[in-house]
Amino acid sequence: MTPLDGPEATPEEFRAALGQLASGVVLVTAHDAEDGPRGEDVGMTATAFLSVSLDPPLVLISVREDSRMEDVLSRVETWAVSVLAADQRTAAARFAMKGRVSDRLLFADLPHHRGEQSGSPLVDGALATVECRTVDRISAGDHVLFIGHVLEAKVGAPTGGPLLYFRGQYRHLS
């Protein structure tokens, strides 16, 4: 990617401006079969998740380059996304921690089940879940965009509103 000519917002200006946009919070998960005899589940909190196409059903997730999740999604074909409910703030915060060695303990006390299509953890009580197969990978600055073909999509039991991220904090609809 070649640098653009002309002015550019500073990271601080960019973060402050985009912090004014409320985003839904999701937990992206994958099962890394290559990590040990039983493999390991990997999870990451994200706010950059969106629908791309209805036909075929495609979604996009943005993952920091050189992160554990980027490494895993580059090797495995399938992954999943759980759209978190307002009462799942603790799970979101735990999977957003940087520098974790393993996610094994985080999944140990998180109620979840395995997706039939991806084998990835799906959060119990999530507003919705989608299981995907990567169809494209696009380098974009310090992130990588993964476009996933949705293999299965389910709506959870509607018990509350969504967990949102706004102005640097987790929020919920009033």
Phi and psi restraints in degrees (value plus and minus 20) as a CYANA .aco file:
   2 THR   PHI    -111.9   -71.9
   2 THR   PSI     122.9   162.9
   3 PRO   PHI     -84.0   -44.0
   3 PRO   PSI     127.6   167.6
   4 LEU   PHI    -103.2   -63.2
   4 LEU   PSI     125.6   165.6
   5 ASP   PHI    -101.1   -61.1
   5 ASP   PSI     130.6   170.6
   6 GLY   PHI      80.6   120.6
   6 GLY   PSI    -192.1  -152.1
   7 PRO   PHI     -87.8   -47.8
   7 PRO   PSI     138.5   178.5
   8 GLU   PHI    -167.9  -127.9
   8 GLU   PSI     117.1   157.1
   9 ALA   PHI     -84.5   -44.5
   9 ALA   PSI     126.1   166.1
  10 THR   PHI     -94.1   -54.1
  10 THR   PSI     139.3   179.3
  11 PRO   PHI     -76.4   -36.4
  11 PRO   PSI     -57.8   -17.8
  12 GLU   PHI     -85.6   -45.6
  12 GLU   PSI     -64.4   -24.4
  13 GLU   PHI     -82.6   -42.6
  13 GLU   PSI     -64.3   -24.3
  14 PHE   PHI     -82.2   -42.2
  14 PHE   PSI     -67.9   -27.9
  15 ARG   PHI     -81.3   -41.3
  15 ARG   PSI     -63.6   -23.6
  16 ALA   PHI     -84.0   -44.0
  16 ALA   PSI     -63.1   -23.1
  17 ALA   PHI     -86.7   -46.7
  17 ALA   PSI     -67.4   -27.4
  18 LEU   PHI     -95.0   -55.0
  18 LEU   PSI     -36.8     3.2
  19 GLY   PHI     -86.4   -46.4
  19 GLY   PSI     -33.4     6.6
  20 GLN   PHI    -101.8   -61.8
  20 GLN   PSI     -25.7    14.3
  21 LEU   PHI    -119.1   -79.1
  21 LEU   PSI      98.0   138.0
  22 ALA   PHI     -92.5   -52.5
  22 ALA   PSI     115.2   155.2
  23 SER   PHI    -147.3  -107.3
  23 SER   PSI     125.2   165.2
  24 GLY   PHI     -90.4   -50.4
  24 GLY   PSI     134.5   174.5
  25 VAL   PHI    -132.0   -92.0
  25 VAL   PSI     112.2   152.2
  26 VAL   PHI    -148.4  -108.4
  26 VAL   PSI     140.0   180.0
  27 LEU   PHI    -132.8   -92.8
  27 LEU   PSI      96.7   136.7
  28 VAL   PHI    -111.4   -71.4
  28 VAL   PSI     111.9   151.9
  29 THR   PHI    -153.9  -113.9
  29 THR   PSI     135.2   175.2
  30 ALA   PHI    -171.6  -131.6
  30 ALA   PSI     134.5   174.5
  31 HIS   PHI    -124.1   -84.1
  31 HIS   PSI      97.8   137.8
  32 ASP   PHI    -114.8   -74.8
  32 ASP   PSI      73.0   113.0
  33 ALA   PHI     -86.9   -46.9
  33 ALA   PSI     -39.9     0.1
  34 GLU   PHI     -99.9   -59.9
  34 GLU   PSI     -29.8    10.2
  35 ASP   PHI    -115.4   -75.4
  35 ASP   PSI      69.4   109.4
  36 GLY   PHI      65.0   105.0
  36 GLY   PSI     156.7   196.7
  37 PRO   PHI     -83.2   -43.2
  37 PRO   PSI     -55.3   -15.3
  38 ARG   PHI    -124.2   -84.2
  38 ARG   PSI     -21.1    18.9
  39 GLY   PHI      59.5    99.5
  39 GLY   PSI    -199.1  -159.1
  40 GLU   PHI    -162.4  -122.4
  40 GLU   PSI     124.7   164.7
  41 ASP   PHI    -108.0   -68.0
  41 ASP   PSI     118.5   158.5
  42 VAL   PHI    -145.0  -105.0
  42 VAL   PSI     119.5   159.5
  43 GLY   PHI    -158.3  -118.3
  43 GLY   PSI     133.8   173.8
  44 MET   PHI    -171.0  -131.0
  44 MET   PSI     111.1   151.1
  45 THR   PHI     -96.3   -56.3
  45 THR   PSI     118.2   158.2
  46 ALA   PHI    -163.4  -123.4
  46 ALA   PSI     131.4   171.4
  47 THR   PHI    -139.1   -99.1
  47 THR   PSI     -28.9    11.1
  48 ALA   PHI    -118.5   -78.5
  48 ALA   PSI      58.1    98.1
  49 PHE   PHI    -156.9  -116.9
  49 PHE   PSI     112.3   152.3
  50 LEU   PHI    -175.0  -135.0
  50 LEU   PSI     139.4   179.4
  51 SER   PHI     -97.0   -57.0
  51 SER   PSI     116.1   156.1
  52 VAL   PHI    -128.4   -88.4
  52 VAL   PSI     -62.5   -22.5
  53 SER   PHI    -172.4  -132.4
  53 SER   PSI     125.8   165.8
  54 LEU   PHI    -109.3   -69.3
  54 LEU   PSI     -54.9   -14.9
  55 ASP   PHI    -157.2  -117.2
  55 ASP   PSI      77.5   117.5
  56 PRO   PHI     -97.6   -57.6
  56 PRO   PSI     140.8   180.8
  57 PRO   PHI     -91.8   -51.8
  57 PRO   PSI      94.2   134.2
  58 LEU   PHI    -149.7  -109.7
  58 LEU   PSI     123.3   163.3
  59 VAL   PHI    -148.3  -108.3
  59 VAL   PSI     145.6   185.6
  60 LEU   PHI    -151.6  -111.6
  60 LEU   PSI     117.6   157.6
  61 ILE   PHI    -148.5  -108.5
  61 ILE   PSI     117.8   157.8
  62 SER   PHI    -123.8   -83.8
  62 SER   PSI     107.1   147.1
  63 VAL   PHI    -147.7  -107.7
  63 VAL   PSI     116.6   156.6
  64 ARG   PHI     -80.9   -40.9
  64 ARG   PSI     112.7   152.7
  65 GLU   PHI     -80.8   -40.8
  65 GLU   PSI     123.4   163.4
  66 ASP   PHI      47.3    87.3
  66 ASP   PSI      -2.8    37.2
  67 SER   PHI    -109.6   -69.6
  67 SER   PSI     146.0   186.0
  68 ARG   PHI     -79.9   -39.9
  68 ARG   PSI     -62.0   -22.0
  69 MET   PHI     -84.6   -44.6
  69 MET   PSI     -60.2   -20.2
  70 GLU   PHI     -82.9   -42.9
  70 GLU   PSI     -60.3   -20.3
  71 ASP   PHI     -82.0   -42.0
  71 ASP   PSI     -67.2   -27.2
  72 VAL   PHI     -86.5   -46.5
  72 VAL   PSI     -67.1   -27.1
  73 LEU   PHI     -85.6   -45.6
  73 LEU   PSI     -40.1    -0.1
  74 SER   PHI     -96.1   -56.1
  74 SER   PSI     -39.6     0.4
  75 ARG   PHI    -124.8   -84.8
  75 ARG   PSI     -50.3   -10.3
  76 VAL   PHI    -122.4   -82.4
  76 VAL   PSI     129.5   169.5
  77 GLU   PHI    -103.1   -63.1
  77 GLU   PSI     -53.3   -13.3
  78 THR   PHI    -136.9   -96.9
  78 THR   PSI     133.9   173.9
  79 TRP   PHI    -178.9  -138.9
  79 TRP   PSI     155.1   195.1
  80 ALA   PHI    -161.5  -121.5
  80 ALA   PSI     141.6   181.6
  81 VAL   PHI    -154.8  -114.8
  81 VAL   PSI     110.8   150.8
  82 SER   PHI    -130.8   -90.8
  82 SER   PSI     102.6   142.6
  83 VAL   PHI    -101.8   -61.8
  83 VAL   PSI      93.3   133.3
  84 LEU   PHI     -98.6   -58.6
  84 LEU   PSI     124.0   164.0
  85 ALA   PHI    -107.4   -67.4
  85 ALA   PSI     142.6   182.6
  86 ALA   PHI     -75.9   -35.9
  86 ALA   PSI     -52.2   -12.2
  87 ASP   PHI    -103.3   -63.3
  87 ASP   PSI     -12.8    27.2
  88 GLN   PHI    -126.9   -86.9
  88 GLN   PSI       6.6    46.6
  89 ARG   PHI     -78.5   -38.5
  89 ARG   PSI     -60.8   -20.8
  90 THR   PHI     -81.7   -41.7
  90 THR   PSI     -64.0   -24.0
  91 ALA   PHI     -82.3   -42.3
  91 ALA   PSI     -62.5   -22.5
  92 ALA   PHI     -80.3   -40.3
  92 ALA   PSI     -66.3   -26.3
  93 ALA   PHI     -84.4   -44.4
  93 ALA   PSI     -60.4   -20.4
  94 ARG   PHI     -85.6   -45.6
  94 ARG   PSI     -60.9   -20.9
  95 PHE   PHI    -101.0   -61.0
  95 PHE   PSI     -24.4    15.6
  96 ALA   PHI    -112.9   -72.9
  96 ALA   PSI     -28.7    11.3
  97 MET   PHI     -83.3   -43.3
  97 MET   PSI     114.3   154.3
  98 LYS   PHI    -108.7   -68.7
  98 LYS   PSI     134.1   174.1
  99 GLY   PHI      58.5    98.5
  99 GLY   PSI      -2.9    37.1
 100 ARG   PHI     -89.5   -49.5
 100 ARG   PSI     120.7   160.7
 101 VAL   PHI    -100.7   -60.7
 101 VAL   PSI     -60.4   -20.4
 102 SER   PHI    -167.1  -127.1
 102 SER   PSI     131.6   171.6
 103 ASP   PHI    -118.2   -78.2
 103 ASP   PSI     -19.9    20.1
 104 ARG   PHI     -73.6   -33.6
 104 ARG   PSI     -66.9   -26.9
 105 LEU   PHI     -88.9   -48.9
 105 LEU   PSI     -52.3   -12.3
 106 LEU   PHI     -86.7   -46.7
 106 LEU   PSI     -57.9   -17.9
 107 PHE   PHI     -96.7   -56.7
 107 PHE   PSI     -46.0    -6.0
 108 ALA   PHI     -77.9   -37.9
 108 ALA   PSI     -58.9   -18.9
 109 ASP   PHI    -131.5   -91.5
 109 ASP   PSI      -1.8    38.2
 110 LEU   PHI    -122.0   -82.0
 110 LEU   PSI      96.6   136.6
 111 PRO   PHI     -80.6   -40.6
 111 PRO   PSI     100.4   140.4
 112 HIS   PHI    -176.1  -136.1
 112 HIS   PSI     148.5   188.5
 113 HIS   PHI    -160.6  -120.6
 113 HIS   PSI     147.3   187.3
 114 ARG   PHI    -109.2   -69.2
 114 ARG   PSI     116.0   156.0
 115 GLY   PHI     -92.2   -52.2
 115 GLY   PSI     119.9   159.9
 116 GLU   PHI     -87.2   -47.2
 116 GLU   PSI     -54.0   -14.0
 117 GLN   PHI    -106.4   -66.4
 117 GLN   PSI     -56.1   -16.1
 118 SER   PHI    -128.4   -88.4
 118 SER   PSI     -41.0    -1.0
 119 GLY   PHI      53.3    93.3
 119 GLY   PSI     -15.9    24.1
 120 SER   PHI    -105.2   -65.2
 120 SER   PSI     134.1   174.1
 121 PRO   PHI     -86.3   -46.3
 121 PRO   PSI     118.1   158.1
 122 LEU   PHI    -140.1  -100.1
 122 LEU   PSI     109.4   149.4
 123 VAL   PHI     -93.6   -53.6
 123 VAL   PSI     104.8   144.8
 124 ASP   PHI     -84.8   -44.8
 124 ASP   PSI     118.5   158.5
 125 GLY   PHI      64.3   104.3
 125 GLY   PSI     -19.3    20.7
 126 ALA   PHI     -85.5   -45.5
 126 ALA   PSI     132.7   172.7
 127 LEU   PHI     -86.5   -46.5
 127 LEU   PSI     -54.4   -14.4
 128 ALA   PHI    -179.1  -139.1
 128 ALA   PSI     139.1   179.1
 129 THR   PHI    -156.0  -116.0
 129 THR   PSI     127.2   167.2
 130 VAL   PHI    -155.3  -115.3
 130 VAL   PSI     121.8   161.8
 131 GLU   PHI    -135.4   -95.4
 131 GLU   PSI     116.5   156.5
 132 CYS   PHI    -153.1  -113.1
 132 CYS   PSI     138.0   178.0
 133 ARG   PHI    -140.5  -100.5
 133 ARG   PSI     108.1   148.1
 134 THR   PHI     -84.0   -44.0
 134 THR   PSI     109.6   149.6
 135 VAL   PHI    -136.1   -96.1
 135 VAL   PSI     -35.9     4.1
 136 ASP   PHI    -177.7  -137.7
 136 ASP   PSI     132.8   172.8
 137 ARG   PHI    -157.4  -117.4
 137 ARG   PSI     104.7   144.7
 138 ILE   PHI    -147.5  -107.5
 138 ILE   PSI     104.7   144.7
 139 SER   PHI     -94.4   -54.4
 139 SER   PSI     112.4   152.4
 140 ALA   PHI    -164.7  -124.7
 140 ALA   PSI      72.7   112.7
 141 GLY   PHI      43.2    83.2
 141 GLY   PSI    -147.6  -107.6
 142 ASP   PHI    -112.4   -72.4
 142 ASP   PSI      -4.3    35.7
 143 HIS   PHI    -147.7  -107.7
 143 HIS   PSI     145.6   185.6
 144 VAL   PHI    -143.3  -103.3
 144 VAL   PSI     111.9   151.9
 145 LEU   PHI    -116.8   -76.8
 145 LEU   PSI     104.7   144.7
 146 PHE   PHI    -127.0   -87.0
 146 PHE   PSI     102.2   142.2
 147 ILE   PHI    -120.0   -80.0
 147 ILE   PSI     105.5   145.5
 148 GLY   PHI    -136.8   -96.8
 148 GLY   PSI     115.6   155.6
 149 HIS   PHI    -100.2   -60.2
 149 HIS   PSI     103.6   143.6
 150 VAL   PHI     -96.9   -56.9
 150 VAL   PSI      97.4   137.4
 151 LEU   PHI    -106.9   -66.9
 151 LEU   PSI     -53.9   -13.9
 152 GLU   PHI    -174.3  -134.3
 152 GLU   PSI     120.2   160.2
 153 ALA   PHI    -155.8  -115.8
 153 ALA   PSI     111.1   151.1
 154 LYS   PHI    -154.6  -114.6
 154 LYS   PSI     124.4   164.4
 155 VAL   PHI    -118.0   -78.0
 155 VAL   PSI     112.2   152.2
 156 GLY   PHI     -98.6   -58.6
 156 GLY   PSI    -198.5  -158.5
 157 ALA   PHI     -90.8   -50.8
 157 ALA   PSI      99.4   139.4
 158 PRO   PHI     -91.3   -51.3
 158 PRO   PSI      75.2   115.2
 159 THR   PHI    -129.0   -89.0
 159 THR   PSI     -29.5    10.5
 160 GLY   PHI    -193.8  -153.8
 160 GLY   PSI    -192.4  -152.4
 161 GLY   PHI    -109.2   -69.2
 161 GLY   PSI    -199.0  -159.0
 162 PRO   PHI    -101.5   -61.5
 162 PRO   PSI     136.6   176.6
 163 LEU   PHI    -105.1   -65.1
 163 LEU   PSI     108.6   148.6
 164 LEU   PHI    -136.9   -96.9
 164 LEU   PSI     138.5   178.5
 165 TYR   PHI    -142.0  -102.0
 165 TYR   PSI     101.2   141.2
 166 PHE   PHI    -168.6  -128.6
 166 PHE   PSI     109.8   149.8
 167 ARG   PHI      32.7    72.7
 167 ARG   PSI      21.8    61.8
 168 GLY   PHI      57.6    97.6
 168 GLY   PSI      -8.1    31.9
 169 GLN   PHI    -157.9  -117.9
 169 GLN   PSI     133.6   173.6
 170 TYR   PHI     -94.5   -54.5
 170 TYR   PSI     118.6   158.6
 171 ARG   PHI    -158.5  -118.5
 171 ARG   PSI     153.7   193.7
 172 HIS   PHI    -159.7  -119.7
 172 HIS   PSI     141.5   181.5
 173 LEU   PHI     -90.7   -50.7
 173 LEU   PSI     118.9   158.9
